[in-house]
Amino acid sequence: MSILLYHGSSTGGIQTLQPFTADHGRPYVYFTTNDVSAAFYASRAVESPYYWVPYGYDAKGRITYTEVWKNAFSEVFAGKTGYLYCCEGDDQKLLRFPTHKSLRLSQEPVAVSRCERIDDLQSWFLQRERDGKLVIQRYESLAPDQLSLWHGMVLEELIDSFSGVGPDHPYAKFVQEKLPAVWERFLHEAQ
């Protein structure tokens, strides 16, 4: 069964998407069945090969992006150009990503059907918000327990995947700069 797949990138002109090793340690082409979630990956909050995009789904199935630090949304997306690649793939041959229902992985290269250049990712997302396809939870509107939940997830990821790395590691530097309280807690708990 053929399905429509999307892949977000900061690189234009790609004709065939090639598997690459990201932060999961194995080479895949990463896709989603939703253009909004794919576009999140057209800009990075943290250095390659790591990604960090705080989104999930609300009760209505809409994508919900959560600003986990003040002005995060603008910092990551304002004035940034991105590319939204569209491909067709056989859903039976794709791997499912366990934590997100819309994500798919391919171990093989995939030809691009078309590409949309997005000149300003923030403007593009804000239009999707106005269209009701995206909910953006602004930092100022978050309840303390919501922020604590996200910070706990970052702390857990640090402990599980980054214990033993130095403070100059790209992900460690990201957490130190954007979420210093989480970094301090990590240092305390890592002892």
N, C-alpha and C positions, 0 to 999 in steps of 0.2 A: 504494500500500500504506500503510495507516494504522498509525502507531506511537504508543506512549505516550511523552510528553515531559515533562520536569520542568524547572522554573525556580525558583531560589532567590532570595529577596528579603528585605530588612529592612522592606519596606512591605507592609502588609496591605490588604485590600479591593479588590484589583485584579480587574476583570471581564474586561478585554482587555489582553493584553500588547502594548505598542507598541514598535516599533523605536527604539533609542536609540544614540547614539554613545558607545562606551566607548573603551578605549585602543587599539583597532584602526583608529580613524579613520572608520569607515563605520557607518551606522545599521542595527542588526540586533536581533532578539529572539534571545537566547542560550538554548539548551536543552541538556539532556543526556538520554540514555536511562536514566540511573541516578539514583535519588533521593538517594543519599549524596553523589555529586559535585555535584549541584545545590544541596544544602543548604550546601555550603561557601561558596556565594556569597550566603548570607543574612546574612553579617557580613563586615566589611572589616578587613583589616590595614592598608590604606593608603587615603587619601582618594579619593573619587570624582573623576574617572571611572575611576581605576585599580583593578585587582584584582591580588592576589598570593596565590595558593593553591598551596603546595608539595605537589602530589600527583602520583601516577603509578599504575602497576599492577604487581603482583608477577607471578611466573611462573604463578600460579593464576588470574590475571585479577582479583584483589581490588584494590580501591582502597587505596593506601598513602599516608597523610598523613605528611610528615616535618616534625618540629619543628626548624626551622633556627636558632632561638635558644632559650635557656632559658625554659621556661614559655610558649612561643608558643601552644600549643593552648589553654591556659586563658585567656591574654590575649585571644585573638581570639573565643573562643566561650562562656566561662563567664558565665552569667547573661544572655546575649543572647537576645532573642526574634527568631525568623525565620519566614518563610512559605515553604512548599513548594507551588508551583503545579503542577497537573497539566493537561496539554492533550493533544489528539490532533492529529496532523498527517500530511500525506502525505509520506512519506519521499522520494518522487521530486521533490518541489518544494522540499525543504530543501537548504541548502548544508552540506557537510561541513567541519569545522574540521581543517586538515591535521595538527595535532600531537596530537589526542586523538580516538580512534576513536568515543567515545560522544557527542561534541559535535555539535550541529546549529545552524544559523543560519537565521532566517527574515527576509526583507526586508519581509514584510507583517505587519500586526497578527494576533494569534492569540487566539481566545476561550479563556477559562479554563474547564475542566470542573469542577475542584474545587480546594480549597485546604486545606492542613493547617497550622495554627498550631503552631509549636514554641516552647514557653515557655522552655526552656533548651537551647540548641543543644549545649552541651558534654555534658549528660546524654543527649541524643538520640544523639549520635555515640558515646558510650561504650557505649550499648546496642547499636548497630550493631557495635561492636568485639566485644562479648560474643557477638553472634549470628554472628560470623565474616564479616561483610560489609565490614569495614574493618580495616585494620592501621594502627596509629598507632606510628610510629617516634619514640620519645621522644629528646629532645636528648641526655640522659645516655648513651643506648645507642648513639649514632652513632659509627662508626669515623671517624677523621680524614679518610679519603679520601671518605666519603659527604658529610661536611660541606663539604669542599673542592669537590666536584662541584656542590653547590647554590650555594655562594658564587661559583663560577666562572660559573654561569648568570646570577646577578644581575649580576655584573661585566660580562658580555657584553651583557646587556640595557641596562645603563647606557651602555656605550660605543656600542652600535648605535642606541639610541633617545633617549638623554637627554644626549648630549654637547652642551654649549653652554647647558644650563639652569642657572639659579642654584641655590644651596643652599637657597632657600626654596620650590622646586618641591615639590609633594606627594610625588612618588616619591623625590626626593633626600632630603627630610626623613625619610621612612620608612627608607631605607637608612642614613642617618647615625645614627638612633636605635636601630635594631634590629640592624644589621650594620656597626658602625663600622669594622671592619678592611677590609671590602669597600669602603667609602667612601674610606678612606685609599688603598687600592690604586688605585681609580678616579682619584683626584686625581693620584697619581703617574704613572699610565699615560696620563692625558689631557694631560699637559704635553708 
